[in-house]
Structure formats: C-alpha cells, structure tokens
Amino acid sequence: MATKDVVEIRWHGRGGQGAKMACLLLADVAGLEGKFVQGFPEYGPERMGAPITAYNRISEKRCTIHSNIYNPDYVVVIDESLLDSVDVTGGLKEGGAIIINTPSSPQEMYPRLRGWTGKVCTIDARRISEEILGRNFPNTPMLAAVVKVSGVLETESFLADIEESFKHKFAAKPQVIEGNMATLKKSMEEVQVG
C-alpha cells in the first residue's frame, strides 16, 4: 500500500482508447474506499486517435491542488506509439514508475524512454483484452496494472469495489461485468515489473 499522502498518476493515450474512462474509474473506486480523489482529462482537439492526457490524484487528506500533474508518481501509456512523439517520462518522479501497454519486456523499453532509468512495467493489454473481451479495450488491463504497480489501492478491495461500480454502469449488460472482472484479474497477474 502506498504510504504517501498524495499519489499522482498521469495517463497518456489516444482518443477512443479509454484513458479518460480508466482515469475516472480509478477515481470512482478510490472514492468508494474513502480516499479524496481527482480524475480529469486534458484534451487538444477532441478527435478519435488524437493524443490525450488524463490525471488522477488520490489522497488520504483533502487535496487543495487543482492543476494538471507535472511531476507524477506514475505514468500510464495506453498506446506504445506515443513513446515516439510524446515525452511521457517528462517530470516523472525519481522512484516512480512508467507502465506501458506493449508485448515487449520492461528491459526492451528503456531505449525508447529518453534516458529514463527508473522502474519500467509492461503489460500486453491488447492481447489480454482481445483474449477475454474479444476486442481491443486496453484501458481495463491498464487500470489493473496501475493499481497493482502503485499499490494506491489494496487489490482485493479494489476488485470488490470496481465490481460494484461496474454493476451500476453496466446494469443492462451483466455479461460486460464478468469479462471486465476477468480482464482485471488476469492483468494484475501478468503485469511485468522491471
């Protein structure tokens, strides 16, 4: 479990990949667990495939900061192609970690990270979501990976609380809940920590 007062997470993805949804789900679940939370996206021109950034602050105490996150503890990269065009490690705190959706190992990613020498974690979110959900929904595996790597929420309570959140969001589609829960659990097992 993270012991810091405030944990800050920056998400990098492309429009339509679910970075905003994963960010807001993490905020929902952290709020259910009694934490103070912020979850918000930042857009350029809103269009499918355009780079987007989203942010989470999760705290034990009320947070009075209301700005973007410039020095995150964790960075989540939902689309590996962004490594070539966005400085995803910019401002990432020493002692933090970057979590990348890629079939590559953490060691294979270092040359693409502009000199970042800290912790790198990888997960093949595409493969996991396609195997379980039948489509590429990388946000669910990435959500599980950030919870596992950061320790910001305890795993078992996170899974129980997110299932409750899914029951409200997908009340008319119970089959969606089962698939997403299986995806979360498999992702927590498969995230590679370098």
C-alpha positions in Angstrom: 0.0 0.0 0.0 1.3 3.4 -0.9 2.2 5.5 2.2 2.4 8.9 0.7 -0.3 11.5 1.4 -0.9 12.1 -2.3 -0.3 9.8 -5.3 -0.4 11.4 -8.7 -0.9 9.5 -11.9 -0.7 10.8 -15.5 -2.3 8.8 -18.3 -1.3 9.0 -21.9 -3.5 7.5 -24.7 -5.3 8.3 -27.8 -8.9 9.4 -28.2 -11.1 6.3 -28.2 -8.8 4.0 -26.2 -10.4 4.7 -22.9 -7.7 6.6 -21.0 -10.3 9.0 -19.7 -12.7 6.2 -18.7 -9.9 4.3 -16.8 -8.9 7.5 -15.1 -12.4 8.2 -14.0 -13.0 4.6 -12.9 -9.9 4.7 -10.7 -11.2 7.9 -9.1 -14.6 6.3 -8.6 -13.2 3.3 -6.8 -10.7 5.3 -4.7 -13.6 7.5 -3.6 -15.6 4.4 -2.7 -12.7 3.4 -0.5 -12.9 6.7 1.4 -10.0 8.5 -0.3 -10.0 12.0 -1.6 -9.8 11.9 -5.4 -9.4 13.9 -8.5 -9.8 12.4 -12.0 -9.8 14.6 -15.1 -8.8 14.6 -18.7 -7.0 17.2 -20.8 -7.7 17.4 -24.5 -6.4 19.1 -27.5 -8.8 19.0 -30.4 -11.1 16.1 -29.5 -10.9 13.5 -32.2 -10.5 9.8 -32.4 -6.8 8.9 -32.4 -5.5 12.2 -31.1 -3.2 12.1 -28.1 -4.9 12.8 -24.8 -3.7 13.1 -21.3 -5.7 12.4 -18.1 -4.8 12.7 -14.5 -5.5 11.2 -11.1 -4.8 12.5 -7.6 -5.5 10.1 -4.8 -5.0 11.3 -1.3 -5.7 10.4 2.4 -6.5 14.1 3.0 -8.4 16.8 1.1 -6.3 18.0 -1.8 -6.3 21.7 -2.5 -4.2 21.5 -5.7 -6.3 21.9 -8.8 -3.8 21.9 -11.7 -2.5 19.4 -14.2 0.1 17.0 -12.9 3.6 17.9 -13.9 5.6 15.6 -11.6 3.6 12.3 -11.4 4.5 9.3 -9.3 3.2 7.0 -12.0 2.8 7.3 -15.8 0.5 5.0 -17.7 1.0 4.7 -21.5 -2.0 3.1 -23.2 -0.6 3.5 -26.7 3.0 2.5 -27.2 3.3 4.6 -30.4 3.1 7.7 -28.2 6.6 7.0 -27.0 7.9 8.2 -30.3 6.1 11.6 -30.2 5.4 12.5 -26.6 7.8 12.9 -23.7 5.9 10.5 -21.5 8.6 10.4 -18.8 8.8 14.2 -18.6 8.6 15.2 -14.9 8.2 11.6 -13.7 9.4 11.4 -10.1 12.6 9.5 -9.3 11.3 6.4 -7.5 8.2 6.5 -9.7 7.3 4.1 -12.5 6.1 4.0 -16.0 3.5 1.4 -17.1 3.4 0.7 -20.8 0.9 -1.3 -22.9 3.3 -3.4 -25.0 4.1 -7.0 -25.7 7.8 -6.1 -25.0 9.6 -6.7 -21.7 10.5 -3.8 -19.4 14.2 -4.1 -20.4 13.3 -3.8 -24.1 11.6 -0.4 -23.4 14.4 1.6 -21.9 16.0 2.7 -25.2 12.7 4.3 -26.1 12.3 6.3 -22.9 14.5 9.3 -23.5 17.0 8.4 -20.8 14.5 7.3 -18.1 16.4 4.8 -15.8 13.7 4.2 -13.2 11.2 1.5 -12.9 9.5 0.3 -16.1 6.5 -2.0 -16.1 4.9 -3.6 -19.1 1.7 -5.4 -19.9 0.2 -6.7 -23.1 -3.1 -5.1 -22.6 -4.2 -5.6 -26.2 -3.7 -9.4 -26.1 -5.4 -9.7 -22.7 -8.5 -7.7 -23.7 -8.7 -9.5 -27.1 -8.4 -12.9 -25.5 -11.1 -12.2 -22.8 -13.3 -9.5 -24.3 -12.9 -10.3 -28.0 -11.9 -6.7 -28.8 -9.0 -4.3 -28.1 -10.1 -2.5 -24.9 -6.7 -1.6 -23.4 -8.0 0.6 -20.7 -9.2 -2.2 -18.4 -5.9 -4.0 -18.3 -4.0 -0.7 -17.8 -6.3 0.2 -14.9 -5.4 -3.1 -13.2 -1.7 -2.6 -13.9 -1.6 0.8 -12.3 -3.4 -0.4 -9.2 -1.0 -3.4 -8.9 2.2 -1.4 -9.6 1.3 1.7 -7.5 -0.3 0.0 -4.5 -2.5 3.0 -4.3 -5.5 0.7 -3.5 -5.4 -2.7 -1.9 -6.0 -5.3 -4.6 -8.9 -7.3 -3.1 -10.9 -4.2 -2.1 -10.2 -2.6 -5.5 -11.7 -5.7 -7.2 -14.7 -5.8 -5.0 -15.4 -2.0 -5.3 -14.9 -1.9 -9.1 -17.3 -4.8 -9.5 -19.9 -2.7 -7.6 -19.1 0.3 -9.9 -19.5 -1.9 -13.0 -22.8 -3.2 -11.7 -24.2 0.4 -11.7 -22.5 1.3 -15.0 -23.5 -1.9 -16.9 -26.7 -2.9 -15.2 -28.3 -3.7 -18.5 -25.3 -5.7 -19.7 -24.2 -8.1 -17.0 -22.0 -10.1 -19.4 -19.8 -7.0 -19.7 -19.1 -7.1 -15.9 -17.9 -10.7 -16.0 -15.5 -10.1 -18.9 -14.1 -6.9 -17.4 -13.5 -8.6 -14.0 -11.7 -11.5 -15.6 -9.6 -9.0 -17.6 -8.7 -7.0 -14.4 -7.6 -10.2 -12.6 -5.5 -11.6 -15.4 -3.9 -8.2 -15.9 -2.9 -8.0 -12.3 -1.2 -11.4 -12.6 0.6 -10.6 -15.9 2.0 -7.1 -15.4 5.8 -7.3 -15.6 7.8 -5.1 -13.3 11.3 -4.3 -14.5 
